[in-house]
Amino acid sequence: MKPSLKDRRLAMRVTSTQEEAIKTAAATLGQSVSDFSVQAVLARANELLADQRIFELDASAWEEFTARLDAPPTPISELHELARKASPFSS
């Protein structure tokens, strides 16, 4: 598989302490600061996005989840009352 062409630049400002930690970590892994930084930031981004899109349930929790989705809605009298009121934004 041919590697993707890196055609974008991402810059960030860091403190001297942060820079030293990043350089030390990259050197420990035998990576460039750029490669280390991209991998670390991408791993965190993927972790965050997965947490927003994917969730896992055991069999029992899945059964409860689907039962609640399939159940008829529970009427909420306060919402019915609110829907009957005139909007404060209408003239």
Chimera marker file (.cmm) of the C-alpha trace (Angstrom):
<marker_set name="trace">
<marker id="1" x="0.000" y="0.000" z="0.000" r="1" g="1" b="0" radius="0.5"/>
<marker id="2" x="1.402" y="3.346" z="-1.051" r="1" g="1" b="0" radius="0.5"/>
<marker id="3" x="1.657" y="5.914" z="1.785" r="1" g="1" b="0" radius="0.5"/>
<marker id="4" x="-0.547" y="8.975" z="1.514" r="1" g="1" b="0" radius="0.5"/>
<marker id="5" x="1.089" y="12.200" z="0.435" r="1" g="1" b="0" radius="0.5"/>
<marker id="6" x="1.321" y="14.583" z="3.355" r="1" g="1" b="0" radius="0.5"/>
<marker id="7" x="0.030" y="17.770" z="1.779" r="1" g="1" b="0" radius="0.5"/>
<marker id="8" x="-1.233" y="19.650" z="4.818" r="1" g="1" b="0" radius="0.5"/>
<marker id="9" x="0.536" y="21.456" z="7.625" r="1" g="1" b="0" radius="0.5"/>
<marker id="10" x="-0.644" y="21.636" z="11.222" r="1" g="1" b="0" radius="0.5"/>
<marker id="11" x="1.193" y="24.018" z="13.537" r="1" g="1" b="0" radius="0.5"/>
<marker id="12" x="0.922" y="24.374" z="17.291" r="1" g="1" b="0" radius="0.5"/>
<marker id="13" x="2.486" y="26.506" z="19.958" r="1" g="1" b="0" radius="0.5"/>
<marker id="14" x="3.914" y="24.851" z="23.046" r="1" g="1" b="0" radius="0.5"/>
<marker id="15" x="5.863" y="25.812" z="26.129" r="1" g="1" b="0" radius="0.5"/>
<marker id="16" x="9.516" y="24.884" z="26.437" r="1" g="1" b="0" radius="0.5"/>
<marker id="17" x="8.591" y="22.228" z="28.994" r="1" g="1" b="0" radius="0.5"/>
<marker id="18" x="6.022" y="20.701" z="26.641" r="1" g="1" b="0" radius="0.5"/>
<marker id="19" x="8.483" y="20.785" z="23.757" r="1" g="1" b="0" radius="0.5"/>
<marker id="20" x="11.138" y="18.995" z="25.796" r="1" g="1" b="0" radius="0.5"/>
<marker id="21" x="8.686" y="16.290" z="26.890" r="1" g="1" b="0" radius="0.5"/>
<marker id="22" x="7.518" y="15.748" z="23.309" r="1" g="1" b="0" radius="0.5"/>
<marker id="23" x="11.099" y="15.577" z="21.983" r="1" g="1" b="0" radius="0.5"/>
<marker id="24" x="12.106" y="13.141" z="24.730" r="1" g="1" b="0" radius="0.5"/>
<marker id="25" x="9.105" y="10.891" z="24.087" r="1" g="1" b="0" radius="0.5"/>
<marker id="26" x="9.705" y="10.925" z="20.331" r="1" g="1" b="0" radius="0.5"/>
<marker id="27" x="13.382" y="10.091" z="20.804" r="1" g="1" b="0" radius="0.5"/>
<marker id="28" x="12.477" y="7.261" z="23.182" r="1" g="1" b="0" radius="0.5"/>
<marker id="29" x="10.435" y="5.686" z="20.387" r="1" g="1" b="0" radius="0.5"/>
<marker id="30" x="13.009" y="6.515" z="17.715" r="1" g="1" b="0" radius="0.5"/>
<marker id="31" x="10.566" y="8.776" z="15.908" r="1" g="1" b="0" radius="0.5"/>
<marker id="32" x="10.728" y="12.294" z="14.621" r="1" g="1" b="0" radius="0.5"/>
<marker id="33" x="8.855" y="14.898" z="16.632" r="1" g="1" b="0" radius="0.5"/>
<marker id="34" x="6.506" y="15.322" z="13.682" r="1" g="1" b="0" radius="0.5"/>
<marker id="35" x="5.695" y="11.600" z="13.366" r="1" g="1" b="0" radius="0.5"/>
<marker id="36" x="5.304" y="11.211" z="17.119" r="1" g="1" b="0" radius="0.5"/>
<marker id="37" x="3.040" y="14.256" z="17.352" r="1" g="1" b="0" radius="0.5"/>
<marker id="38" x="0.840" y="13.207" z="14.439" r="1" g="1" b="0" radius="0.5"/>
<marker id="39" x="0.416" y="9.690" z="15.847" r="1" g="1" b="0" radius="0.5"/>
<marker id="40" x="-0.371" y="10.971" z="19.344" r="1" g="1" b="0" radius="0.5"/>
<marker id="41" x="-2.850" y="13.600" z="18.186" r="1" g="1" b="0" radius="0.5"/>
<marker id="42" x="-4.514" y="11.216" z="15.726" r="1" g="1" b="0" radius="0.5"/>
<marker id="43" x="-4.850" y="8.500" z="18.392" r="1" g="1" b="0" radius="0.5"/>
<marker id="44" x="-6.530" y="10.973" z="20.741" r="1" g="1" b="0" radius="0.5"/>
<marker id="45" x="-8.804" y="12.276" z="17.972" r="1" g="1" b="0" radius="0.5"/>
<marker id="46" x="-9.889" y="8.746" z="17.032" r="1" g="1" b="0" radius="0.5"/>
<marker id="47" x="-10.500" y="7.896" z="20.697" r="1" g="1" b="0" radius="0.5"/>
<marker id="48" x="-12.652" y="10.972" z="21.176" r="1" g="1" b="0" radius="0.5"/>
<marker id="49" x="-14.610" y="10.460" z="17.963" r="1" g="1" b="0" radius="0.5"/>
<marker id="50" x="-15.202" y="6.769" z="18.676" r="1" g="1" b="0" radius="0.5"/>
<marker id="51" x="-16.597" y="7.715" z="22.064" r="1" g="1" b="0" radius="0.5"/>
<marker id="52" x="-19.048" y="10.026" z="20.310" r="1" g="1" b="0" radius="0.5"/>
<marker id="53" x="-20.152" y="7.505" z="17.664" r="1" g="1" b="0" radius="0.5"/>
<marker id="54" x="-19.810" y="4.030" z="19.134" r="1" g="1" b="0" radius="0.5"/>
<marker id="55" x="-21.086" y="2.540" z="22.327" r="1" g="1" b="0" radius="0.5"/>
<marker id="56" x="-21.125" y="-1.076" z="23.413" r="1" g="1" b="0" radius="0.5"/>
<marker id="57" x="-23.672" y="-2.886" z="25.542" r="1" g="1" b="0" radius="0.5"/>
<marker id="58" x="-23.739" y="-6.360" z="26.994" r="1" g="1" b="0" radius="0.5"/>
<marker id="59" x="-26.662" y="-8.611" z="26.014" r="1" g="1" b="0" radius="0.5"/>
<marker id="60" x="-28.812" y="-7.619" z="28.988" r="1" g="1" b="0" radius="0.5"/>
<marker id="61" x="-28.316" y="-3.878" z="28.480" r="1" g="1" b="0" radius="0.5"/>
<marker id="62" x="-28.949" y="-4.280" z="24.719" r="1" g="1" b="0" radius="0.5"/>
<marker id="63" x="-32.271" y="-6.014" z="25.420" r="1" g="1" b="0" radius="0.5"/>
<marker id="64" x="-33.317" y="-3.203" z="27.761" r="1" g="1" b="0" radius="0.5"/>
<marker id="65" x="-32.196" y="-0.549" z="25.269" r="1" g="1" b="0" radius="0.5"/>
<marker id="66" x="-34.131" y="-2.062" z="22.352" r="1" g="1" b="0" radius="0.5"/>
<marker id="67" x="-37.200" y="-2.664" z="24.544" r="1" g="1" b="0" radius="0.5"/>
<marker id="68" x="-37.245" y="1.027" z="25.481" r="1" g="1" b="0" radius="0.5"/>
<marker id="69" x="-36.873" y="2.031" z="21.834" r="1" g="1" b="0" radius="0.5"/>
<marker id="70" x="-39.692" y="-0.283" z="20.797" r="1" g="1" b="0" radius="0.5"/>
<marker id="71" x="-42.041" y="0.733" z="23.634" r="1" g="1" b="0" radius="0.5"/>
<marker id="72" x="-44.787" y="3.245" z="22.895" r="1" g="1" b="0" radius="0.5"/>
<marker id="73" x="-43.969" y="6.775" z="23.993" r="1" g="1" b="0" radius="0.5"/>
<marker id="74" x="-45.005" y="7.864" z="27.450" r="1" g="1" b="0" radius="0.5"/>
<marker id="75" x="-47.209" y="10.958" z="27.298" r="1" g="1" b="0" radius="0.5"/>
<marker id="76" x="-45.846" y="13.922" z="29.225" r="1" g="1" b="0" radius="0.5"/>
<marker id="77" x="-48.692" y="16.194" z="30.267" r="1" g="1" b="0" radius="0.5"/>
<marker id="78" x="-46.394" y="19.186" z="30.763" r="1" g="1" b="0" radius="0.5"/>
<marker id="79" x="-45.282" y="18.989" z="27.125" r="1" g="1" b="0" radius="0.5"/>
<marker id="80" x="-48.885" y="18.802" z="25.896" r="1" g="1" b="0" radius="0.5"/>
<marker id="81" x="-49.723" y="21.851" z="27.987" r="1" g="1" b="0" radius="0.5"/>
<marker id="82" x="-46.687" y="23.723" z="26.709" r="1" g="1" b="0" radius="0.5"/>
<marker id="83" x="-47.564" y="22.910" z="23.097" r="1" g="1" b="0" radius="0.5"/>
<marker id="84" x="-51.039" y="24.407" z="23.561" r="1" g="1" b="0" radius="0.5"/>
<marker id="85" x="-49.668" y="27.760" z="24.781" r="1" g="1" b="0" radius="0.5"/>
<marker id="86" x="-49.062" y="30.619" z="22.397" r="1" g="1" b="0" radius="0.5"/>
<marker id="87" x="-45.420" y="31.218" z="21.568" r="1" g="1" b="0" radius="0.5"/>
<marker id="88" x="-43.887" y="34.201" z="23.354" r="1" g="1" b="0" radius="0.5"/>
<marker id="89" x="-42.157" y="35.007" z="20.055" r="1" g="1" b="0" radius="0.5"/>
<marker id="90" x="-45.293" y="35.291" z="17.946" r="1" g="1" b="0" radius="0.5"/>
<marker id="91" x="-47.026" y="38.629" z="17.674" r="1" g="1" b="0" radius="0.5"/>
<link id1="1" id2="2" r="1" g="1" b="0" radius="0.2"/>
<link id1="2" id2="3" r="1" g="1" b="0" radius="0.2"/>
<link id1="3" id2="4" r="1" g="1" b="0" radius="0.2"/>
<link id1="4" id2="5" r="1" g="1" b="0" radius="0.2"/>
<link id1="5" id2="6" r="1" g="1" b="0" radius="0.2"/>
<link id1="6" id2="7" r="1" g="1" b="0" radius="0.2"/>
<link id1="7" id2="8" r="1" g="1" b="0" radius="0.2"/>
<link id1="8" id2="9" r="1" g="1" b="0" radius="0.2"/>
<link id1="9" id2="10" r="1" g="1" b="0" radius="0.2"/>
<link id1="10" id2="11" r="1" g="1" b="0" radius="0.2"/>
<link id1="11" id2="12" r="1" g="1" b="0" radius="0.2"/>
<link id1="12" id2="13" r="1" g="1" b="0" radius="0.2"/>
<link id1="13" id2="14" r="1" g="1" b="0" radius="0.2"/>
<link id1="14" id2="15" r="1" g="1" b="0" radius="0.2"/>
<link id1="15" id2="16" r="1" g="1" b="0" radius="0.2"/>
<link id1="16" id2="17" r="1" g="1" b="0" radius="0.2"/>
<link id1="17" id2="18" r="1" g="1" b="0" radius="0.2"/>
<link id1="18" id2="19" r="1" g="1" b="0" radius="0.2"/>
<link id1="19" id2="20" r="1" g="1" b="0" radius="0.2"/>
<link id1="20" id2="21" r="1" g="1" b="0" radius="0.2"/>
<link id1="21" id2="22" r="1" g="1" b="0" radius="0.2"/>
<link id1="22" id2="23" r="1" g="1" b="0" radius="0.2"/>
<link id1="23" id2="24" r="1" g="1" b="0" radius="0.2"/>
<link id1="24" id2="25" r="1" g="1" b="0" radius="0.2"/>
<link id1="25" id2="26" r="1" g="1" b="0" radius="0.2"/>
<link id1="26" id2="27" r="1" g="1" b="0" radius="0.2"/>
<link id1="27" id2="28" r="1" g="1" b="0" radius="0.2"/>
<link id1="28" id2="29" r="1" g="1" b="0" radius="0.2"/>
<link id1="29" id2="30" r="1" g="1" b="0" radius="0.2"/>
<link id1="30" id2="31" r="1" g="1" b="0" radius="0.2"/>
<link id1="31" id2="32" r="1" g="1" b="0" radius="0.2"/>
<link id1="32" id2="33" r="1" g="1" b="0" radius="0.2"/>
<link id1="33" id2="34" r="1" g="1" b="0" radius="0.2"/>
<link id1="34" id2="35" r="1" g="1" b="0" radius="0.2"/>
<link id1="35" id2="36" r="1" g="1" b="0" radius="0.2"/>
<link id1="36" id2="37" r="1" g="1" b="0" radius="0.2"/>
<link id1="37" id2="38" r="1" g="1" b="0" radius="0.2"/>
<link id1="38" id2="39" r="1" g="1" b="0" radius="0.2"/>
<link id1="39" id2="40" r="1" g="1" b="0" radius="0.2"/>
<link id1="40" id2="41" r="1" g="1" b="0" radius="0.2"/>
<link id1="41" id2="42" r="1" g="1" b="0" radius="0.2"/>
<link id1="42" id2="43" r="1" g="1" b="0" radius="0.2"/>
<link id1="43" id2="44" r="1" g="1" b="0" radius="0.2"/>
<link id1="44" id2="45" r="1" g="1" b="0" radius="0.2"/>
<link id1="45" id2="46" r="1" g="1" b="0" radius="0.2"/>
<link id1="46" id2="47" r="1" g="1" b="0" radius="0.2"/>
<link id1="47" id2="48" r="1" g="1" b="0" radius="0.2"/>
<link id1="48" id2="49" r="1" g="1" b="0" radius="0.2"/>
<link id1="49" id2="50" r="1" g="1" b="0" radius="0.2"/>
<link id1="50" id2="51" r="1" g="1" b="0" radius="0.2"/>
<link id1="51" id2="52" r="1" g="1" b="0" radius="0.2"/>
<link id1="52" id2="53" r="1" g="1" b="0" radius="0.2"/>
<link id1="53" id2="54" r="1" g="1" b="0" radius="0.2"/>
<link id1="54" id2="55" r="1" g="1" b="0" radius="0.2"/>
<link id1="55" id2="56" r="1" g="1" b="0" radius="0.2"/>
<link id1="56" id2="57" r="1" g="1" b="0" radius="0.2"/>
<link id1="57" id2="58" r="1" g="1" b="0" radius="0.2"/>
<link id1="58" id2="59" r="1" g="1" b="0" radius="0.2"/>
<link id1="59" id2="60" r="1" g="1" b="0" radius="0.2"/>
<link id1="60" id2="61" r="1" g="1" b="0" radius="0.2"/>
<link id1="61" id2="62" r="1" g="1" b="0" radius="0.2"/>
<link id1="62" id2="63" r="1" g="1" b="0" radius="0.2"/>
<link id1="63" id2="64" r="1" g="1" b="0" radius="0.2"/>
<link id1="64" id2="65" r="1" g="1" b="0" radius="0.2"/>
<link id1="65" id2="66" r="1" g="1" b="0" radius="0.2"/>
<link id1="66" id2="67" r="1" g="1" b="0" radius="0.2"/>
<link id1="67" id2="68" r="1" g="1" b="0" radius="0.2"/>
<link id1="68" id2="69" r="1" g="1" b="0" radius="0.2"/>
<link id1="69" id2="70" r="1" g="1" b="0" radius="0.2"/>
<link id1="70" id2="71" r="1" g="1" b="0" radius="0.2"/>
<link id1="71" id2="72" r="1" g="1" b="0" radius="0.2"/>
<link id1="72" id2="73" r="1" g="1" b="0" radius="0.2"/>
<link id1="73" id2="74" r="1" g="1" b="0" radius="0.2"/>
<link id1="74" id2="75" r="1" g="1" b="0" radius="0.2"/>
<link id1="75" id2="76" r="1" g="1" b="0" radius="0.2"/>
<link id1="76" id2="77" r="1" g="1" b="0" radius="0.2"/>
<link id1="77" id2="78" r="1" g="1" b="0" radius="0.2"/>
<link id1="78" id2="79" r="1" g="1" b="0" radius="0.2"/>
<link id1="79" id2="80" r="1" g="1" b="0" radius="0.2"/>
<link id1="80" id2="81" r="1" g="1" b="0" radius="0.2"/>
<link id1="81" id2="82" r="1" g="1" b="0" radius="0.2"/>
<link id1="82" id2="83" r="1" g="1" b="0" radius="0.2"/>
<link id1="83" id2="84" r="1" g="1" b="0" radius="0.2"/>
<link id1="84" id2="85" r="1" g="1" b="0" radius="0.2"/>
<link id1="85" id2="86" r="1" g="1" b="0" radius="0.2"/>
<link id1="86" id2="87" r="1" g="1" b="0" radius="0.2"/>
<link id1="87" id2="88" r="1" g="1" b="0" radius="0.2"/>
<link id1="88" id2="89" r="1" g="1" b="0" radius="0.2"/>
<link id1="89" id2="90" r="1" g="1" b="0" radius="0.2"/>
<link id1="90" id2="91" r="1" g="1" b="0" radius="0.2"/>
</marker_set>
